[in-house]
């Protein structure tokens, strides 16, 4: 019967966890080199010089033309098309937002396509989504090991791999100082 030593166990468990450690490292590097304000699309918003007028909640949706005009006034984007989003989809760009929403496909000054999500009753811009946000979202899903919804940081897979990574690190330090 083969004897399983700490060294052998460490070697194979390290091989097992190496891919996830690489994903954690790569996504962590990506996060540290990208400002969250840019990921959220704050650079596309126009700073309001006066506080927006808060009306009582409207019972009717804004017409498409008014909604697009608000996007023009409150962002530096050029609205192109608009559609209404009424159904929630797992892992969507607008997840966690109250529906319905207007999705206004817009173009930036650099020619990039940007999705602006807007409350159809108040006209409030609730989210701005760009290619940079989509890459961030993908990296976040890989980082927290929630590949579908990309929201659950309390999942068993993440906890399991975290403990394996901790054990691998500790056993590596022990083996470094242990005489063969």
MDTraj code that builds the backbone (N, CA, C; nanometers):
import mdtraj as md
import numpy as np

residues = "UNK UNK UNK UNK UNK UNK UNK UNK UNK UNK UNK UNK UNK UNK UNK UNK UNK UNK UNK UNK UNK UNK UNK UNK UNK UNK UNK UNK UNK UNK UNK UNK UNK UNK UNK UNK UNK UNK UNK UNK UNK UNK UNK UNK UNK UNK UNK UNK UNK UNK UNK UNK UNK UNK UNK UNK UNK UNK UNK UNK UNK UNK UNK UNK UNK UNK UNK UNK UNK UNK UNK UNK UNK UNK UNK UNK UNK UNK UNK UNK UNK UNK UNK UNK UNK UNK UNK UNK UNK UNK UNK UNK UNK UNK UNK UNK UNK UNK UNK UNK UNK UNK UNK UNK UNK UNK UNK UNK UNK UNK UNK UNK UNK UNK UNK UNK UNK UNK UNK UNK UNK UNK UNK UNK UNK UNK UNK UNK UNK UNK UNK UNK UNK UNK UNK UNK UNK UNK UNK UNK UNK UNK UNK UNK UNK UNK UNK UNK UNK UNK UNK UNK UNK UNK UNK UNK UNK UNK UNK UNK UNK UNK UNK UNK UNK UNK UNK UNK UNK UNK UNK UNK UNK UNK UNK UNK UNK UNK UNK UNK".split()
xyz = np.array([
    [0.0855, -0.1185, 0.0000],
    [0.0000, 0.0000, 0.0000],
    [0.0895, 0.1240, 0.0000],
    [0.0578, 0.2201, -0.0875],
    [0.1379, 0.3415, -0.1001],
    [0.1170, 0.4311, 0.0209],
    [0.2258, 0.4861, 0.0685],
    [0.2220, 0.5752, 0.1837],
    [0.1973, 0.7183, 0.1340],
    [0.0952, 0.7818, 0.1891],
    [0.0649, 0.9198, 0.1520],
    [0.1363, 1.0112, 0.2514],
    [0.2297, 1.0867, 0.1999],
    [0.3047, 1.1787, 0.2839],
    [0.2481, 1.3192, 0.2667],
    [0.2855, 1.4055, 0.3594],
    [0.2432, 1.5451, 0.3506],
    [0.2932, 1.6061, 0.2201],
    [0.4136, 1.5729, 0.1815],
    [0.4729, 1.6272, 0.0590],
    [0.3922, 1.5842, -0.0648],
    [0.3562, 1.4567, -0.0703],
    [0.2796, 1.4054, -0.1837],
    [0.1389, 1.4663, -0.1856],
    [0.0786, 1.4721, -0.0675],
    [-0.0559, 1.5282, -0.0573],
    [-0.0551, 1.6751, -0.0998],
    [0.0442, 1.7501, -0.0524],
    [0.0590, 1.8915, -0.0877],
    [0.0770, 1.9076, -0.2391],
    [0.1558, 1.8217, -0.2960],
    [0.1841, 1.8288, -0.4401],
    [0.0556, 1.8141, -0.5228],
    [-0.0257, 1.7150, -0.4896],
    [-0.1459, 1.6892, -0.5690],
    [-0.2588, 1.7872, -0.5376],
    [-0.2716, 1.8267, -0.4139],
    [-0.3760, 1.9243, -0.3800],
    [-0.3414, 2.0603, -0.4398],
    [-0.2127, 2.0923, -0.4495],
    [-0.1691, 2.2174, -0.5127],
    [-0.2023, 2.2174, -0.6612],
    [-0.1830, 2.1051, -0.7245],
    [-0.2177, 2.0930, -0.8653],
    [-0.3682, 2.1117, -0.8841],
    [-0.4455, 2.0550, -0.7933],
    [-0.5913, 2.0648, -0.7988],
    [-0.6392, 2.2098, -0.7858],
    [-0.5796, 2.2848, -0.6958],
    [-0.6276, 2.4209, -0.6679],
    [-0.5592, 2.5279, -0.7521],
    [-0.4561, 2.4927, -0.8240],
    [-0.3761, 2.5916, -0.8982],
    [-0.4588, 2.6752, -0.9951],
    [-0.5531, 2.6144, -1.0642],
    [-0.6330, 2.6889, -1.1625],
    [-0.7151, 2.7977, -1.0922],
    [-0.7791, 2.7620, -0.9803],
    [-0.8600, 2.8628, -0.9107],
    [-0.7713, 2.9709, -0.8498],
    [-0.6560, 2.9338, -0.7988],
    [-0.5635, 3.0356, -0.7467],
    [-0.5206, 3.1311, -0.8576],
    [-0.4990, 3.0787, -0.9759],
    [-0.4643, 3.1631, -1.0902],
    [-0.5798, 3.2571, -1.1243],
    [-0.7026, 3.2065, -1.1239],
    [-0.8189, 3.2915, -1.1506],
    [-0.8349, 3.3997, -1.0445],
    [-0.8139, 3.3653, -0.9162],
    [-0.8214, 3.4654, -0.8098],
    [-0.7155, 3.5734, -0.8302],
    [-0.5968, 3.5320, -0.8681],
    [-0.4866, 3.6273, -0.8881],
    [-0.5129, 3.7180, -1.0080],
    [-0.5495, 3.6594, -1.1203],
    [-0.5739, 3.7388, -1.2415],
    [-0.6904, 3.8362, -1.2196],
    [-0.7994, 3.7886, -1.1612],
    [-0.9137, 3.8780, -1.1382],
    [-0.8786, 3.9858, -1.0360],
    [-0.8022, 3.9507, -0.9342],
    [-0.7590, 4.0505, -0.8358],
    [-0.6722, 4.1585, -0.8986],
    [-0.5842, 4.1191, -0.9883],
    [-0.5009, 4.2167, -1.0597],
    [-0.5899, 4.3062, -1.1451],
    [-0.6859, 4.2478, -1.2145],
    [-0.7780, 4.3273, -1.2963],
    [-0.8520, 4.4293, -1.2099],
    [-0.9024, 4.3865, -1.0937],
    [-0.9755, 4.4780, -1.0056],
    [-0.8871, 4.5936, -0.9606],
    [-0.7627, 4.5629, -0.9276],
    [-0.6747, 4.6671, -0.8737],
    [-0.6308, 4.7687, -0.9787],
    [-0.6398, 4.7347, -1.1071],
    [-0.5980, 4.8268, -1.2132],
    [-0.7148, 4.8993, -1.2802],
    [-0.8373, 4.8758, -1.2343],
    [-0.9546, 4.9410, -1.2919],
    [-1.0332, 5.0131, -1.1837],
    [-1.0550, 5.1415, -1.2034],
    [-1.1317, 5.2200, -1.1062],
    [-1.2779, 5.1789, -1.1126],
    [-1.3361, 5.1532, -0.9966],
    [-1.4753, 5.1092, -0.9905],
    [-1.5692, 5.2168, -1.0443],
    [-1.5327, 5.3444, -1.0296],
    [-1.6159, 5.4527, -1.0830],
    [-1.6278, 5.4433, -1.2356],
    [-1.5174, 5.4074, -1.3019],
    [-1.5203, 5.3906, -1.4474],
    [-1.5975, 5.2662, -1.4880],
    [-1.5843, 5.1613, -1.4092],
    [-1.6580, 5.0379, -1.4363],
    [-1.8084, 5.0651, -1.4286],
    [-1.8482, 5.1467, -1.3319],
    [-1.9898, 5.1804, -1.3129],
    [-2.0402, 5.2848, -1.4122],
    [-1.9511, 5.3404, -1.4933],
    [-1.9922, 5.4360, -1.5963],
    [-2.0073, 5.5783, -1.5481],
    [-1.9484, 5.6107, -1.4331],
    [-1.9612, 5.7467, -1.3788],
    [-1.9028, 5.8518, -1.4729],
    [-1.8036, 5.8150, -1.5556],
    [-1.7412, 5.9101, -1.6475],
    [-1.8368, 5.9542, -1.7575],
    [-1.9473, 5.8842, -1.7743],
    [-2.0449, 5.9200, -1.8767],
    [-2.1546, 6.0129, -1.8234],
    [-2.1607, 6.0301, -1.6927],
    [-2.2638, 6.1154, -1.6331],
    [-2.2204, 6.2615, -1.6380],
    [-2.3182, 6.3491, -1.6504],
    [-2.2944, 6.4930, -1.6444],
    [-2.3215, 6.5362, -1.5009],
    [-2.2298, 6.6126, -1.4433],
    [-2.2491, 6.6622, -1.3071],
    [-2.3639, 6.7616, -1.3069],
    [-2.4618, 6.7358, -1.2224],
    [-2.5762, 6.8260, -1.2138],
    [-2.5369, 6.9475, -1.1306],
    [-2.5670, 7.0673, -1.1816],
    [-2.5327, 7.1904, -1.1093],
    [-2.6379, 7.2233, -1.0047],
    [-2.7564, 7.1712, -1.0212],
    [-2.8615, 7.1929, -0.9229],
    [-2.9268, 7.0596, -0.8913],
    [-2.9869, 7.0516, -0.7762],
    [-3.0505, 6.9271, -0.7349],
    [-3.1688, 6.8965, -0.8257],
    [-3.1839, 6.7707, -0.8674],
    [-3.2978, 6.7366, -0.9526],
    [-3.4292, 6.7571, -0.8775],
    [-3.5299, 6.7970, -0.9506],
    [-3.6621, 6.8168, -0.8914],
    [-3.7229, 6.6793, -0.8671],
    [-3.7640, 6.6569, -0.7436],
    [-3.8237, 6.5284, -0.7090],
    [-3.9741, 6.5458, -0.7068],
    [-4.0389, 6.4881, -0.8040],
    [-4.1847, 6.4917, -0.8106],
    [-4.2398, 6.3729, -0.7337],
    [-4.3676, 6.3786, -0.7079],
    [-4.4308, 6.2614, -0.6493],
    [-4.4245, 6.1493, -0.7532],
    [-4.4232, 6.0262, -0.7084],
    [-4.4096, 5.9148, -0.8032],
    [-4.5167, 5.9213, -0.9119],
    [-4.4713, 5.9018, -1.0354],
    [-4.5628, 5.9055, -1.1491],
    [-4.6235, 5.7679, -1.1708],
    [-4.7479, 5.7694, -1.2131],
    [-4.8169, 5.6441, -1.2397],
    [-4.7998, 5.6005, -1.3844],
    [-4.7606, 5.6956, -1.4700],
    [-4.7428, 5.6654, -1.6115],
    [-4.5954, 5.6645, -1.6464],
    [-4.5620, 5.5781, -1.7395],
    [-4.4233, 5.5723, -1.7876],
    [-4.3950, 5.6919, -1.8766],
    [-4.2691, 5.7343, -1.8751],
    [-4.2244, 5.8368, -1.9683],
    [-4.2336, 5.7815, -2.1096],
    [-4.2635, 5.8676, -2.2058],
    [-4.2601, 5.8212, -2.3444],
    [-4.1129, 5.8056, -2.3834],
    [-4.0871, 5.7275, -2.4869],
    [-3.9499, 5.6969, -2.5279],
    [-3.8702, 5.8233, -2.5598],
    [-3.9338, 5.9192, -2.6243],
    [-3.8634, 6.0420, -2.6620],
    [-3.8166, 6.1193, -2.5378],
    [-3.9033, 6.1313, -2.4371],
    [-3.8656, 6.2002, -2.3128],
    [-3.7546, 6.1255, -2.2406],
    [-3.7622, 5.9939, -2.2389],
    [-3.6602, 5.9127, -2.1730],
    [-3.5238, 5.9335, -2.2392],
    [-3.5229, 5.9341, -2.3712],
    [-3.3969, 5.9541, -2.4434],
    [-3.3437, 6.0964, -2.4226],
    [-3.4332, 6.1941, -2.4117],
    [-3.3914, 6.3316, -2.3872],
    [-3.3232, 6.3430, -2.2499],
    [-3.3751, 6.2727, -2.1515],
    [-3.3133, 6.2731, -2.0180],
    [-3.1726, 6.2144, -2.0247],
    [-3.1547, 6.1078, -2.1021],
    [-3.0212, 6.0480, -2.1190],
    [-2.9267, 6.1497, -2.1823],
    [-2.9741, 6.2216, -2.2827],
    [-2.8913, 6.3248, -2.3471],
    [-2.8520, 6.4346, -2.2494],
    [-2.9443, 6.4737, -2.1607],
    [-2.9190, 6.5825, -2.0664],
    [-2.8289, 6.5404, -1.9503],
    [-2.8407, 6.4168, -1.9070],
    [-2.7707, 6.3736, -1.7854],
    [-2.6451, 6.2909, -1.8110],
    [-2.6158, 6.2662, -1.9389],
    [-2.4929, 6.1927, -1.9729],
    [-2.4274, 6.2601, -2.0933],
    [-2.3096, 6.2135, -2.1268],
    [-2.2424, 6.2607, -2.2483],
    [-2.2633, 6.1618, -2.3632],
    [-2.3604, 6.0736, -2.3475],
    [-2.3879, 5.9683, -2.4456],
    [-2.4954, 6.0126, -2.5443],
    [-2.4922, 5.9494, -2.6629],
    [-2.5946, 5.9752, -2.7636],
    [-2.6871, 5.8528, -2.7715],
    [-2.8097, 5.8674, -2.7210],
    [-2.9039, 5.7547, -2.7247],
    [-2.9359, 5.7144, -2.8676],
    [-2.9459, 5.5842, -2.8910],
    [-2.9746, 5.5319, -3.0241],
    [-3.1100, 5.4618, -3.0291],
    [-3.1265, 5.3643, -2.9417],
    [-3.2517, 5.2877, -2.9385],
    [-3.2949, 5.2701, -2.7942],
    [-3.4219, 5.2376, -2.7786],
    [-3.4752, 5.2171, -2.6437],
    [-3.5706, 5.0990, -2.6462],
    [-3.5675, 5.0233, -2.5387],
    [-3.6617, 4.9121, -2.5235],
    [-3.6967, 4.9002, -2.3770],
    [-3.8067, 4.8352, -2.3498],
    [-3.8478, 4.8177, -2.2111],
    [-3.8082, 4.6776, -2.1644],
    [-3.7560, 4.6700, -2.0432],
    [-3.7181, 4.5427, -1.9817],
    [-3.8187, 4.5175, -1.8700],
    [-3.8943, 4.4087, -1.8837],
    [-3.9973, 4.3784, -1.7843],
    [-3.9735, 4.2469, -1.7124],
    [-3.8890, 4.1622, -1.7713],
    [-3.8655, 4.0302, -1.7134],
    [-3.7240, 4.0209, -1.6583],
    [-3.7136, 3.9684, -1.5389],
    [-3.5835, 3.9493, -1.4753],
    [-3.5123, 3.8295, -1.5373],
    [-3.3821, 3.8431, -1.5586],
    [-3.3021, 3.7325, -1.6104],
    [-3.1814, 3.7129, -1.5189],
    [-3.1491, 3.5877, -1.4912],
    [-3.0340, 3.5571, -1.4056],
    [-2.9065, 3.6118, -1.4685],
    [-2.8258, 3.6786, -1.3860],
    [-2.6961, 3.7262, -1.4311],
    [-2.7013, 3.8438, -1.5267],
    [-2.8151, 3.9116, -1.5367],
    [-2.8285, 4.0211, -1.6328],
    [-2.7528, 4.1463, -1.5865],
    [-2.7381, 4.2406, -1.6782],
    [-2.6710, 4.3676, -1.6472],
    [-2.7507, 4.4506, -1.5474],
    [-2.8780, 4.4297, -1.5396],
    [-2.9655, 4.5103, -1.4546],
    [-3.0108, 4.4351, -1.3294],
    [-2.9476, 4.3216, -1.3014],
    [-2.9913, 4.2399, -1.1883],
    [-2.9918, 4.3217, -1.0586],
    [-3.0885, 4.2902, -0.9751],
    [-3.1018, 4.3594, -0.8483],
    [-3.1766, 4.4915, -0.8585],
    [-3.2169, 4.5293, -0.9781],
    [-3.2898, 4.6550, -0.9968],
    [-3.4398, 4.6260, -1.0055],
    [-3.5177, 4.7223, -0.9603],
    [-3.6626, 4.7111, -0.9667],
    [-3.7065, 4.7242, -1.1121],
    [-3.7892, 4.6328, -1.1572],
    [-3.8405, 4.6348, -1.2945],
    [-3.9803, 4.6947, -1.2952],
    [-4.0237, 4.7520, -1.4048],
    [-3.9631, 4.7590, -1.5370],
    [-3.8535, 4.8657, -1.5436],
    [-3.7714, 4.8546, -1.6470],
    [-3.6660, 4.9518, -1.6767],
    [-3.6667, 4.9803, -1.8261],
    [-3.6189, 5.0984, -1.8602],
    [-3.5868, 5.1253, -1.9995],
    [-3.4399, 5.0916, -2.0200],
    [-3.4117, 5.0213, -2.1255],
    [-3.2732, 4.9971, -2.1672],
    [-3.2496, 5.0872, -2.2876],
    [-3.1627, 5.1859, -2.2692],
    [-3.1332, 5.2808, -2.3754],
    [-2.9927, 5.2500, -2.4272],
    [-2.9862, 5.1968, -2.5480],
    [-2.8576, 5.1690, -2.6107],
    [-2.8039, 5.3018, -2.6630],
    [-2.6840, 5.3382, -2.6162],
    [-2.6253, 5.4679, -2.6489],
    [-2.4847, 5.4493, -2.7034],
    [-2.4334, 5.5553, -2.7626],
    [-2.2979, 5.5548, -2.8172],
    [-2.2170, 5.6619, -2.7457],
    [-2.0954, 5.6258, -2.7044],
    [-2.0063, 5.7219, -2.6389],
    [-1.9331, 5.8042, -2.7444],
    [-1.8607, 5.9045, -2.6993],
    [-1.7814, 5.9882, -2.7911],
    [-1.6752, 5.9064, -2.8637],
    [-1.6321, 5.7948, -2.8032],
    [-1.5312, 5.7067, -2.8648],
    [-1.5946, 5.6028, -2.9570],
    [-1.7265, 5.6077, -2.9721],
    [-1.7957, 5.5132, -3.0593],
    [-1.8295, 5.3804, -2.9923],
    [-1.8164, 5.3736, -2.8605],
    [-1.8464, 5.2493, -2.7888],
    [-1.9946, 5.2420, -2.7555],
    [-2.0490, 5.1202, -2.7635],
    [-2.1897, 5.0999, -2.7292],
    [-2.2038, 5.0851, -2.5786],
    [-2.2894, 5.1656, -2.5211],
    [-2.3123, 5.1686, -2.3760],
    [-2.4611, 5.1500, -2.3513],
    [-2.4971, 5.0612, -2.2582],
    [-2.6368, 5.0426, -2.2190],
    [-2.6652, 5.1255, -2.0945],
    [-2.7681, 5.2080, -2.1047],
    [-2.8109, 5.2893, -1.9905],
    [-2.9455, 5.2354, -1.9454],
    [-2.9571, 5.2012, -1.8177],
    [-3.0830, 5.1511, -1.7625],
    [-3.1475, 5.2640, -1.6832],
    [-3.2751, 5.2856, -1.7098],
    [-3.3445, 5.4027, -1.6602],
    [-3.4796, 5.3628, -1.6021],
    [-3.5137, 5.4246, -1.4898],
    [-3.6463, 5.4055, -1.4323],
    [-3.7472, 5.4698, -1.5278],
    [-3.8439, 5.3931, -1.5790],
    [-3.9355, 5.4487, -1.6791],
    [-4.0373, 5.5477, -1.6223],
    [-4.0485, 5.5545, -1.4905],
    [-4.1449, 5.6461, -1.4288],
    [-4.0781, 5.7782, -1.3891],
    [-3.9614, 5.7711, -1.3266],
    [-3.8933, 5.8928, -1.2788],
    [-3.7889, 5.9449, -1.3768],
    [-3.7408, 5.8589, -1.4650],
    [-3.6345, 5.8976, -1.5570],
    [-3.4959, 5.8834, -1.4966],
    [-3.4883, 5.8415, -1.3705],
    [-3.3586, 5.8258, -1.3028],
    [-3.2736, 5.7203, -1.3732],
    [-3.1472, 5.7518, -1.3923],
    [-3.0522, 5.6555, -1.4490],
    [-3.0072, 5.5655, -1.3349],
    [-3.0396, 5.4369, -1.3441],
    [-3.0095, 5.3448, -1.2346],
    [-2.8837, 5.2627, -1.2580],
    [-2.8396, 5.2506, -1.3835],
    [-2.7173, 5.1754, -1.4134],
    [-2.6671, 5.2116, -1.5525],
    [-2.5346, 5.2134, -1.5656],
    [-2.4701, 5.2326, -1.6954],
    [-2.3769, 5.1145, -1.7143],
    [-2.3928, 5.0428, -1.8261],
    [-2.3163, 4.9205, -1.8495],
    [-2.2401, 4.9279, -1.9819],
    [-2.1100, 4.9043, -1.9716],
    [-2.0207, 4.9095, -2.0880],
    [-1.9460, 4.7775, -2.0994],
    [-1.8619, 4.7671, -2.2012],
    [-1.7785, 4.6472, -2.2170],
    [-1.6877, 4.6304, -2.0954],
    [-1.6374, 4.7420, -2.0410],
    [-1.5519, 4.7348, -1.9222],
    [-1.6284, 4.6739, -1.8050],
    [-1.7545, 4.7105, -1.7879],
    [-1.8360, 4.6532, -1.6809],
    [-1.8556, 4.5038, -1.7040],
    [-1.8764, 4.4637, -1.8299],
    [-1.8992, 4.3221, -1.8606],
    [-1.7758, 4.2379, -1.8291],
    [-1.6572, 4.2903, -1.8586],
    [-1.5332, 4.2189, -1.8247],
    [-1.5209, 4.2110, -1.6729],
    [-1.5473, 4.3220, -1.6042],
    [-1.5423, 4.3248, -1.4578],
    [-1.6379, 4.2201, -1.4011],
    [-1.7594, 4.2151, -1.4549],
    [-1.8608, 4.1213, -1.4073],
    [-1.8165, 3.9770, -1.4281],
    [-1.7559, 3.9477, -1.5432],
    [-1.7019, 3.8144, -1.5698],
    [-1.5922, 3.7812, -1.4679],
    [-1.5003, 3.8740, -1.4480],
    [-1.3913, 3.8520, -1.3516],
    [-1.4467, 3.8325, -1.2111],
    [-1.5487, 3.9092, -1.1758],
    [-1.6099, 3.8964, -1.0437],
    [-1.6708, 3.7571, -1.0273],
    [-1.7399, 3.7075, -1.1305],
    [-1.7973, 3.5740, -1.1244],
    [-1.6915, 3.4663, -1.1062],
    [-1.5790, 3.4802, -1.1768],
    [-1.4680, 3.3854, -1.1613],
    [-1.4062, 3.3971, -1.0225],
    [-1.3978, 3.5196, -0.9724],
    [-1.3353, 3.5443, -0.8424],
    [-1.4165, 3.4823, -0.7280],
    [-1.5489, 3.4993, -0.7333],
    [-1.6330, 3.4475, -0.6244],
    [-1.6910, 3.3095, -0.6547],
    [-1.6532, 3.2545, -0.7693],
    [-1.6952, 3.1207, -0.8102],
    [-1.8479, 3.1070, -0.8180],
    [-1.9129, 3.2120, -0.8635],
    [-2.0564, 3.2112, -0.8908],
    [-2.0705, 3.2521, -1.0364],
    [-2.0681, 3.1542, -1.1247],
    [-2.0554, 3.1789, -1.2680],
    [-2.1864, 3.2158, -1.3355],
    [-2.3001, 3.1994, -1.2698],
    [-2.4280, 3.2289, -1.3329],
    [-2.4815, 3.3652, -1.2865],
    [-2.5080, 3.3774, -1.1568],
    [-2.5660, 3.5010, -1.1040],
    [-2.4611, 3.6080, -1.0746],
    [-2.3412, 3.5650, -1.0390],
    [-2.2288, 3.6535, -1.0056],
    [-2.2620, 3.7490, -0.8919],
    [-2.3395, 3.7015, -0.7956],
    [-2.3779, 3.7832, -0.6799],
    [-2.3558, 3.7141, -0.5463],
    [-2.3443, 3.5825, -0.5462],
    [-2.3435, 3.5066, -0.4210],
    [-2.2010, 3.4802, -0.3720],
    [-2.1571, 3.5618, -0.2758],
    [-2.0236, 3.5391, -0.2196],
    [-2.0292, 3.4425, -0.1009],
    [-2.1472, 3.3895, -0.0737],
    [-2.1657, 3.2973, 0.0379],
    [-2.1943, 3.1567, -0.0146],
    [-2.1165, 3.1135, -0.1165],
    [-2.1450, 2.9818, -0.1720],
    [-2.0446, 2.8778, -0.1218],
    [-2.0881, 2.7527, -0.1188],
    [-2.0069, 2.6439, -0.0639],
    [-1.8794, 2.6190, -0.1441],
    [-1.8874, 2.6316, -0.2746],
    [-1.7703, 2.6083, -0.3588],
    [-1.6577, 2.7063, -0.3241],
    [-1.6916, 2.8323, -0.3064],
    [-1.5927, 2.9337, -0.2691],
    [-1.5312, 2.9013, -0.1325],
    [-1.6145, 2.8649, -0.0382],
    [-1.5641, 2.8311, 0.0956],
    [-1.4737, 2.7084, 0.0906],
    [-1.5142, 2.6055, 0.0153],
    [-1.4366, 2.4822, 0.0023],
    [-1.2980, 2.5115, -0.0567],
    [-1.2956, 2.5834, -0.1686],
    [-1.1678, 2.6142, -0.2333],
    [-1.0815, 2.7071, -0.1471],
    [-1.1449, 2.7953, -0.0720],
    [-1.0692, 2.8839, 0.0171],
    [-0.9969, 2.8034, 0.1245],
    [-1.0657, 2.7057, 0.1820],
    [-1.0011, 2.6221, 0.2840],
    [-0.8907, 2.5348, 0.2242],
    [-0.9130, 2.4845, 0.1041],
    [-0.8079, 2.4061, 0.0385],
    [-0.6854, 2.4941, 0.0118],
    [-0.7093, 2.6167, -0.0338],
    [-0.5984, 2.7098, -0.0588],
    [-0.5239, 2.7410, 0.0709],
    [-0.5975, 2.7598, 0.1789],
    [-0.5345, 2.7855, 0.3089],
    [-0.4503, 2.6649, 0.3524],
    [-0.5062, 2.5453, 0.3404],
    [-0.4319, 2.4251, 0.3774],
    [-0.3066, 2.4094, 0.2914],
    [-0.3203, 2.4351, 0.1621],
    [-0.2064, 2.4232, 0.0709],
    [-0.0958, 2.5208, 0.1092],
    [-0.1331, 2.6424, 0.1429],
    [-0.0342, 2.7428, 0.1835],
    [0.0369, 2.7021, 0.3129],
    [-0.0411, 2.6598, 0.4100],
    [0.0183, 2.6210, 0.5398],
    [0.1078, 2.4992, 0.5228],
    [0.0612, 2.3987, 0.4486],
    [0.1436, 2.2784, 0.4300],
    [0.2693, 2.3125, 0.3502],
    [0.2612, 2.4072, 0.2574],
    [0.3804, 2.4490, 0.1822],
    [0.4837, 2.5139, 0.2726],
    [0.4390, 2.5971, 0.3647],
    [0.5318, 2.6604, 0.4601],
    [0.5944, 2.5539, 0.5501],
    [0.5140, 2.4600, 0.5971],
    [0.5670, 2.3522, 0.6821],
    [0.6709, 2.2715, 0.6064],
    [0.6392, 2.2342, 0.4830],
    [0.7328, 2.1553, 0.4021],
    [0.8613, 2.2327, 0.3694],
    [0.8511, 2.3640, 0.3585],
    [0.9695, 2.4449, 0.3308],
    [1.0717, 2.4325, 0.4434],
    [1.0228, 2.4297, 0.5651],
    [1.1121, 2.4248, 0.6803],
    [1.1412, 2.2826, 0.7278],
    [1.0650, 2.1856, 0.6788],
    [1.0829, 2.0465, 0.7191],
    [1.1998, 1.9858, 0.6435],
    [1.2852, 1.9144, 0.7150],
    [1.3971, 1.8456, 0.6513],
    [1.3482, 1.7174, 0.5889],
    [1.3900, 1.6933, 0.4656],
    [1.3456, 1.5727, 0.3931],
    [1.4141, 1.4499, 0.4455],
])
top = md.Topology()
chain = top.add_chain()
for i, resn in enumerate(residues, 1):
    res = top.add_residue(resn, chain, resSeq=i)
    for name in ("N", "CA", "C"):
        top.add_atom(name, md.element.get_by_symbol(name[0]), res)
traj = md.Trajectory(xyz[None], top)
